[in-house]
Amino acid sequence: MINMPVEGDIAVVGAGIIGICCAIFLQEQGFKVVLVDREPPAMGASKGNAGHFATEQVLPLASPQLAWQLPSMLLNPFGPVAIQWRYFFKVMPWWLRFLRQMSRQQYQQNSKGIAALNNNALLAYRDLLSRTGLKTLIRCQGSMLVFETQRAYFSYLNQLEAMQAQGVQYELMSGAHVLKSEPALNTNIKAGIFFPDTWHTVNPWQFATQLFNYFRREGGVFKQAEVLELTRKHNGKHQGIKVKTTAGKSWWVPRVVIATGAWSKPWVYQLTGKKVPLDTERGYHLNLQGYQNIISMPVTSGERKFIMTPMNEGLRLAGTVEFAGLSLPPNMRRAKMLLPHAQALLPGLPEQKIGASQCWMGCRPSLPDSLPVIDEDKGVYFAFGHQHLGLTQAAITALLVSHLVTGKRSDIDLTPYQLSRF
């Protein structure tokens, strides 16, 4: 018999948007939930993301089209993808797995897995928002992808066919139509694509923290402490998890959800002995205060591979990718380089001095196939690896985790998200 206090029916480790949503959905199933994180809620990627519920992004990052573009991307210091040289050899195993996902068969299979989540993402959120009253932070105005050259636009149409095959709705737009919708954009825009079934939030951090506040109001428990160890133990006749934290004590819980994003790899190994090829695509953003009304919806550049989202605090520029792991210091030049890209699309943006408070870096948890892990293993539940789609897929992931915990049959086949695929 383990002489440890029992705290709750289930612990959710990780208080980002995924963990918060999991905690809410499980609590609504009648479980006493303890949410644990070393930081205050929503302080990682959930705070600084682009705010775009990107249901249109059903194509995995590892695509046949990317193979020939990748060398030029990596060689461009102002391009959308970079690898810090100090991290080059550490990330090579991940990249080798990534390259193997570029076959047409894997590409189509992974697309179906992403689409199954994205096509149900907003429905899961609608139900959640109606219960929590957070609709005021959401805008359901769609989003736009714009092109400065006809060549890039026509090249993208092949991808559009693949997206349509996965259920993505869109409208093709001429350059004139784009400018009528968003007159602040540069007149050199040649074409655009409007995605009507997408949302954005005007404040991702506030959105996540208000969901957290709802969890607390409904009786949820939050412990701000770093988890040092998770160990499978028996408490009498029942198996559970021993949770050891920096708070100075250990406690026992029957079940645990791992929702620790880019930091999930060691917990998977500690609890299952399995090694997952998880790395982080570090993302940067730049906030331009006072320009929140310059556009009305998220606008992504087809050529420049970044997104501009209007938010309450200003215009947020985001979208770059950097492979540099979890411990190397941020390279805020990656954030600052977004300004000239935005000025090229929005001539009304003046030259300005960028302050440190305008720049941000966060770690996106990415697996080579662009699919998350949503799975269970004897009382341990996994919800991590959502790469660029954590905000988008949080509610549907939480719903699926609640199905796993309660044994309810899901309409979505969870096979693509199983841990055993690695």
N, C-alpha and C positions, 0 to 999 in steps of 0.2 A: 504494500500500500504506500503510495507516494504521499507524503505529508506536505501538501502544498495547497494553498487556497485556490478554489475554483472561481474564475471570474468570467461570467458570461457563458453563452452557448456557443459563440463563435467569435474569433478574433480576426479582424481584417488588418493586415499589415500593409501600410501605405495609404496616406491620406491625400492622394492626388484625385483627379476627377474620376478615375476608374474605381479606386478604393472607396471614395465617398458614395458613389452610386451603388456599389455592391453592398455597402453598409445599409443604405436606405432600403434597397429591395429585400435584403434578408430580414431587416427589422420589421418590415411590413408583412413578412411571413410569420411573424410571431417570435422570432429569435431575439434573445438579449445579445446585442452586438457591442463589442469593444473594438474601437478603431485606434490604431497605434501608428505613430510616426515620430521620427526624431525632430522634424520641423513642424511649424504650424501648418494647418491645412492648406493645400493648393499652392505651395511655395515653389514647386518645380515647373515642369513643362505646362502644367495646368494654369499657371499664372501668366506665362509669356507667350502662349501660342498665338496663332494668327486669328483665332476666334471664328474660324470658318468651319461649319458643319459640312464637310466636303463629301457628300454622298455621291457626287459624280466621279470621285477618284476610285474607280473600281479596278484599275489596272495596276499590277504589281510593279515595283521599281525595276526589277530585273526583267527587262523586255528585250526581244530580238532587235528592236529599233535602237536601243541604248548602246548595244555593243560597239557600233562604229562611231558613236558620238562621245563615248567615255574618255578616250585618250585626250581629245581636244578640251573637254571639260576640265579634266584634272590638271592640264598644263596651263590653263587660264587662271591667273591669280585672282581675277575678279569674277570667275565663273561660279556657277551654283553649287559645285561639289569640290571639296578640297580634302587633302589628307596631310596632317602635320607630320613632317619628316620623322620626328621623334617617335611617332606611333606607327610608322609604316609597316614594320615587320610584325608588330602585334596584331594588326588588323588583317594581314594577308590571309590567314585561314578563313576568316569571315568572307573576304572577297572571293576566294576560290569557290566557296559554297554559293555565293551570290551569282557567280558566272554560270554555275551549273543549273541555275534556275531559269536561264534565258532560253532554253529549248522551247519550241512552240507548244509542246504538250504540257510542260510545267507551267508555262505562261498562262495557258487557257485554264488549267486546273486551279492555279492560284487566283486568277481573276474571278472564277466562280465562288471561291471561298470568301474573297473580299466583298463581292456583290451580295452574297447571302446576308452578311452583316449590315452593309450600307443600305440595302433595300428595305430593311426593317428598323433602321436606326431612328428615323424621325418619328415613327409610330410609337416606339418605346419612349422617346422623349416627350411626345405629346401627352401621353398618359401621366408621366412623371411631373411635367410642368403644371398640369391641371390639378394635381394633388398638392404641389408645393407653392403655387402662386407666383412663379418666377417668369411669367411670359413677358413682363416688361423689359427684361434684359435681352430678349430675342427679337431679331428682325427676320421676317420670312419673305425677303425681297429677291431671292435668287442670287446668282453670282455670274460673273462674266470672264471669259478668256479672250484676250485681244491679241492681234498680230500686227506687227509693223511691216511685214513683207508678205506678198502673196505666196511666195515659195514656202514659207513656214506654215502658212495657213493650209495650203493644199497638201503639204506633207502630213499635217495633223489629221486630215480627214480619214486616213486609214485607222488611226487610233480611235477616232470617233465611231467608226463602224463597230469596232470591238466593244466599245462602251455601250453602244446601243443594243448589242447582242446580250448584254448583261442587264438591260432594263433601264438604262440612263436616258432620261428625256432631255432634249435640247432644242434650241432654235438657232439657225444660222443667221448671221447679221452682216449686212454690208458695212463698210466704213462709215457711211453717212448715218446709218441706223445706230451704230455704236455711239457716234457723236451726239445724236439727238437724245439718246438715253443718258449719256455722261458727257456733257458739253465741255468739261474741264480737260478732257483727254486731248492729246496731241492730234492735230489734223492729219498727221501722217499714218494714223491707224487705218489699215487696209480692210480688215474684216474682224469679226468677233463671233463668239459662240455664247449664247445665254443658257444657263442651267437653272430652270425655274424651281426645281425641287431641292434647293439648298437654303440654309439659314446662315446667319452670323449672330454672334453676341457682341454687344457694345462694350462688354467688360468681362473677359474670361475669368479673371481672378475673383471678381465679385460674384459672378455666376456660380463658380465652384464653392466659394465660401458661404453663399446663401443656401446652397444645397446642404452644406455641412451644418449650418445653423438649424435647418429643418430637422436633420438627423438628431441633433442635440435636443431640440424642443420635444421631439417624440420619444425621448427617453434614452437616446444613445449615449454611450460613454466614450470619451476620448482621452487617451493617455499620450502626452508628449514625452516620449522617451525613445532612445535608440535601442532597437532590439539587437542583443549581442549573440543570442543563441536560440535556435528552435530545435527541440529534440522530441522525438516520439517517445512517449512514456505510457505506462498503464496506471490508472487510478482505480484500484480495486479490480473489477471485472472489465473495465472500459478502457479502450485505448484513446489517447488524446495527445496533446502537444504541450510540452513544457516551454514556456516563454520566459526567457531571461533578458532583462533590460538594464539600462544604466540607472534606472530608478532605485536599484539596490535590492530588488527582491525578484523571486521567480514565482510564476503562477501557472496554473493548469487550465487548459480550455479543451473541450472535446473536439473542436474543428478550427481550422485556420484557413484564411484566404490570403494568398500571396499576390499582392497588387503593388509591388514595389518598382514597377517600371524598369528602367535601365539598370537598377541594382538587384534584379531578381535572380541573376545567374547563381550566385553562391548559395542562396536559399534553396533553389531547386536541387543543387548538388548535396547540400547538407541533409535534406529531407528524403531524397529519392536515390541519390548516388548517380544521377544522370547529368551529363554535361550538355548544356544547350548553347548553340552558337549565337548568343545574344551580344550585340554591341550597341553603341550609341551613335546616332546621327545628331551631333550637336547642332542645334538651331539657334539663330540669332534674330533679334528684332531691333528695329529702330522706331521710336515714337516721335512723331512730328506734332507738337502741341499747337492747337489753334487751327488745324486743318481737318477737323472731324466732318465737315460738311462739303468738302471739295468733291467727293464722290458719294453715291448713295448706297453702294453695295460693294462687296469684295471684287476686286479686279485683279486678275492674274495676267502676267505677260507670257505669251507663248514662247518668245525668244529668250527673254531674260530670266525666266524660271523663278519669279518671286511674286508675292501677292501683296496687295494694298487693301487694308480693311479699315473702314471708318468706325471709330469707337468714341465713346464719350470723352475720353481724355485726349483725343487727337487722331491722326492717321497713323496706323501701325503698318510698318513695312517688315515683311518676314519671308522666310522660305529658303534660306541657304542651308547647305549641309556641310558639316565638317566632321571628319573622323579623327578624333584625338582622345578618345577614352573618357574616363570619368574624373581623372585627377589632374590633368594638365590645365594650366590657367587658360582662361578664355582669351581669344584673339579678337578684340572688339573692332579691329579693322574690318572683320567680316560683317559687322553690323553697319559700320559707317559707309561701307561701299554700296549699301542699298540706296543711299540718297541720290547719287547721280543717275541710277537706274530709274528712280521715281521721277526725277526732274525731266528725264527724257520722255516719260509718258504724260507727265503733268507739268506743262511749261509754267504754270502759275506758281510753282514752288520755287522760292528764291534760294540763293546761296545762304547758308547759315552755319554757325558754329555749333558743333554737336557736343553736348555735355554728357558726362558719364551717366547721369540719371536717365538719359534717353536710350541707352544701350542695354541689352539683356542677352544672356545666353542660357539655354536649357538643354537637357539631355533627352532626346527621343529614344525609346527602347525599340531597337530594330532587329528583326530576324531576316535571314537571307531571302525567304519566300514572301515577305511582306504580310504574313498572316500572324495573328496573335496566338498565344497559348491560352485556351479556355478548356480546362480539363480538371480531373480529380484523381487523387491517389490516396485511398484509405484515410479519409478525413482531412486531407490537404487539398485545397482547391486553388487553381492557378488562373490568374487574369492579368497577363502582362504581354508586352511585345507588340503594341499597337502602332508602332512607328509614327507616321504623320497623322494618324487617324484616332488618336486617343479621345479627343473631345467628341468626334463624330460617333464613335462606337461605344462610348462609356455606358449609356443606358441599356443598349441591347446586350452588351457583355454582362452587365449586372443582372439582367433578366435571365440570361442563360446560366449564370452561376447560381442564381436562386433555384432554377430548375434542377441543376445538379445536386444541390444540397437537399432539396425536398424530394428528389426522385421523380419529379414531374417530367413527362415526355415532352420534348421540344419539337416544334415544327421545323427547326433548322438542324440539319445534319452537322454534328459537332466533330465528325471524323477529321476534317481538314485542320482543326485546331488542336489536335491531340499532341501531347508531349512526346509520345512514342514515334512521331514522324522523324525525329532526329536520331 
